[in-house]
Amino acid sequence: IYADDLVDLFGVDAVRYYLLSEMPHAQDGSISYDTMIERYNSDLANTLGNLVNRTISMTNKYFDGVVTNAGVSEEVDEELLAIAKNVKAKVDEKMDGLHIADAITELFTLFKRCNKYIDETMPWALAKDEAKKDRLATVLYNLTECLCIGAELLFPFLPETSDRILAQLNASHRSYEELDQFGLYPSGNKVTDKPEPLFARLDAKEVVERAGAML
């Protein structure tokens, strides 16, 4: 298996992700098309790509793309915000020990918690009640801010993906020192009205056939 062929099949950031997250530090690693496809679909397409798309799509659907921090917090927000504020320190700790895969795992813990937060807060249910409009706005703000923090921390590992996330959120890069602060996304900012999938799900059979044609 050659790196150039993998990039043709999966894209450069997906290959970066696999190599950095699956290859243990100072040890041999293994790679196969099956495992690449599995991690691509589960982590990049589902966990991260779907999160970005859902957040932007709901913001467009319910608020014409405008992200507002209405300040209506509930107890369910606390764990998400704590993870977002602490993820930088956890990534620092892992990287100091050269445990790159573990650093990426910490980042994806944030993204997975965001997906759980959507299930907990059920924005689609909040949208049915006009009295809960400010709460809905706060939920979507929290998700957008978490994505900004996560995308910036993702930049050293997946630079193209990080830039694409921030561009769709209409957000600027932040300094590393600011990444333990929550609430820097400008309230009233507008996300893109045409979200683009970061990673389209792959069909295993099609990928294997394309890989075979490269031999």
C-alpha positions, -999 to +999 in steps of 0.1 A: +000+000+000+015+033-011+007+067+005-001+084-028-027+057-036-043+061-001-046+099-007-062+093-041-088+070-024-094+088+009-079+123+007-048+136+025-064+145+058-081+111+061-047+095+056-032+118+082-059+109+106-055+072+103-017+073+105-017+096+135-045+079+154-038+043+146+000+040+146+012+037+182+042+058+193+076+039+189+059+007+178+049-010+146+015-004+132-008-021+107-029-007+079-055-021+056-082-008+033-109-023+056-096-006+087-091+027+068-127+026+056-140+017+090-123+046+108-131+070+079-168+063+082-171+061+119-149+089+130-145+114+102-179+110+084-202+102+113-186+118+144-171+149+130-186+155+096-221+148+107-217+171+137-206+200+117-233+195+091-261+191+117-250+222+137-249+244+106-281+230+091-300+236+123-287+271+127-298+278+091-332+262+096-341+278+129-322+312+128-314+319+092-278+310+099-273+336+127-256+322+158-266+341+190-255+335+226-288+341+244-274+331+277-301+306+286-281+279+303-292+246+318-275+219+339-270+197+308-246+224+294-221+221+323-204+188+312-200+199+276-185+233+285-161+217+310-148+193+283-145+221+259-125+243+284-102+214+294-095+197+261-066+220+253-048+210+286-055+173+279-041+176+244-011+194+257-005+166+283-006+139+256+015+157+232+042+164+258+046+127+261+045+123+223+013+103+225-002+118+194-030+092+190-042+099+226-042+136+219-065+130+189-087+108+210-091+137+235-103+159+206-128+133+194-141+130+229-152+166+226-168+159+192-186+128+205-198+147+235-212+174+212-232+147+194-245+134+227-254+170+236-276+173+205-295+141+216-299+154+251-311+189+242-332+179+212-331+212+193-359+200+170-382+198+200-371+232+214-379+247+180-415+238+184-419+260+214-416+298+208-410+303+245-378+282+242-363+301+213-336+316+234-327+282+249-324+268+214-302+297+203-279+290+233-277+253+225-266+260+189-242+287+201-226+261+225-222+236+197-207+263+174-182+274+200-172+238+207-166+232+171-144+263+169-123+252+198-121+216+184-113+227+149-084+249+160-069+221+181-074+198+151-053+221+128-018+206+135-032+171+126-058+178+099-051+213+086-074+212+056-103+199+076-097+225+103-098+253+077-129+240+061-148+238+094-138+273+104-147+286+070-182+271+072-187+285+106-174+319+094-149+318+122-113+330+124-083+311+137-076+317+174-044+319+193-034+287+211-035+306+244-072+313+239-083+277+234-092+271+271-117+300+269-153+295+261-175+321+244-152+338+219-173+331+189-190+365+181-227+364+190-247+375+159-222+359+135-237+341+105-226+306+093-225+295+057-260+289+042-246+260+021-228+235+043-205+211+025-199+176+038-164+173+052-163+135+046-188+117+025-194+081+037-175+055+017-189+023+002-164-005+011-169-025-020-164+006-043-132+015-025-117-020-027-126-021-064-108+012-070-079+001-050-076-031-070-076-011-102-045+008-090-024-024-088 
